[in-house]
Amino acid sequence: MEPSHEIVKALADPARLRVFAAIVLAGDTGTALADLREHHPDADRALPRLVRAGLVTSGDDGLRADPTAFRQAAAAARSTVPDAPEGTDPGVAHLYTAGRLTVIPTRRATRVAVLRDLADRLFAFDRVYTQAEITDALAAVHDDPLTLRRELVDELLLERTLGGREYRRREAPPLD
């Protein structure tokens, strides 16, 4: 099971979450099992799952929270991008399902990141494209290729002739 799933499952139970919170609040000094049992009757039942998830370590000086579990889970999540097409920018890969863009973000910075990623992956700088070629390429990744095409032009990633029959990839100005 992926580390992030194990962590979420371990912390999904309110009793385990309270036990983990008490251990975190004990800080670097840790907490003794006896002290934990005194304030949390469910400690004996919660601890094995927290230890198995890598959230808590047990030593001679007591129980401590282990933040490396979160770092490792985040790294594992970043390294796996199964739903995004190959070469997709990891910063926008979460917006893909089964190889298709599921949403056009409303937040401008995220939307521009998606558009730059699409332009980089789908269109070469040294080529002229027809409107149909642009639309077909975008239709392969999203249900609304016309909106994406318009957004690519609006964000200066593509330029088109006045009649709209030819498109070229262009370098976008920096995002303000």
N, C-alpha and C positions, 0 to 999 in steps of 0.2 A: 504494500500500500504506500502511496506517496506520502512523504513526511507531513505535508500540510494537512492532509486528510486526517492523519493520526492525531495531530495536535488539535484540530477542530473537534474531532470526536471525543478526545480526552477532556476538553474544556466545555463541552456541550452540557454536561451534567452540572446542575447548580451546586451540588455538594462538593464535587471535585474542583469546581471553579473557586469556591470559598477556601478550600484547603490550599489550592495553588496560590491564591491571593495572600493568604497568611504567610506562606513560605516566601513569596516575593517581598512582602513587607518586612520580613525579618532581615532582609538585606544580606550583605556579605558575611555577616557573622553566622547566618543560618539559624535554624531552630531545632530544638531537641524534639524527638518524637513524643516524649511524655508531655511536653508543653503543648504540642499540637493536638494531642488526644484530649487534653484538658478542655480546650476551647472548641474542638471540632470532633464530635463523637464519630463522624463518618471517616475519619482520617485513615484508619486501617483499611477500609474498603477502597478509598480513593487513591491512595499512594501507589499501588502496583500499576495502575493505568497511567498515572502521571510519570512514573519512572520509565515505563515501557515506551511512552511517547517521547522520552528524552527531555522532558520539561523539568524534572527534578533529579538531583543527584544526592546520593546518601553517602556520608563519610563519617569519620570518627568524631568530627565536630558537629554533626547534625545534618539536617536536610537543607539543601540550597536550591534555588531556582537556577536553571541553566539556560542563559539566553542564546547559546549557540544553536539550540534546537530550532529557534526561529530563523536564524541566519541560514542554516542548512536548508530549511524548508523553502525559504525565499529563493535561494540559489537553485534548488531543484525545480521550482516552479518556473523560474526565468529560463532555465535551460531546455525545458520541454515546451514546444510550441506545435503540438500535433495538428491543430485545426487550421493553422495559417499556411498559405502556399509557401513553398521553398523560397528563401531569400527575403521574406517579409521582415520589415523592421520589427525587432522584438518589442519596441515601445507601443506598437499598434496591433500586435499579433492577437491580443485578447479580444479584438473586435471581430474575429473571424470564427465561423463555425463551418465545418466540413468544406473548407477551402473557399468559402464565400464570405464577403463582408456583410455583416448582419445589420449594421447601422451606420449612417453617416453622422458623425458626432456633431453636436450643436456648439460645443465649446470650440472657438476658432483655432486655438493652438493645436488641439487634438485633431480637428478636421484637416488643417493644413498638413500635419504630420502624416495623416492617412493619404492625402492627395499626393504629397511628395513621394511617399512610398509607392503608390500606384504608378506615378509618372516614371519613377526610376526603374521599376520592374517591367513595365509594359511598353514604354516608348523610348526609342533611341534618339539621340540628338541629331544624328546625321541623316535623317530620313524625313520625307514628306508623307503624311498619311491622309487618306480620304476620310470623310465624315463617317462613312460606313465602317471603315477599319477601326476608328476610334470607338465607335458605338459597340461594335462586336467585341472588342477587347475588354471594354468595361462591363458589358453584359455577362461576360464569363465570370466576373467576380461580384456582381451586385445586381439586384432586381431593377434598379433605376439608373441605367447607364446615361440617360439624358441629363439628369441632375449632376451626376459625377462629371460628365463632359463640360457642362456649364461651369461647375465649380473649378475645374482644372484651368479653364480659360480665365475665369474671374480672379484666380489666385496667381495668374501669370506663369503657370507651369506649361501651358500649351498656348500657342498663338494661332489664329486662324485668318484666312484671307477674308476680305469683305463679304464675299458670297457664301462663306462658310463651307466651301468644298474641300479646301486643303488645310491641314493642321501640321504644325511643327512643334517639337518639344523645345522649350526654352528654359533657361535658368531663372529661377524665381528670385526676387529680391528678398533680403533677410526679413524675417517676421519681426514686427515692432513689439 
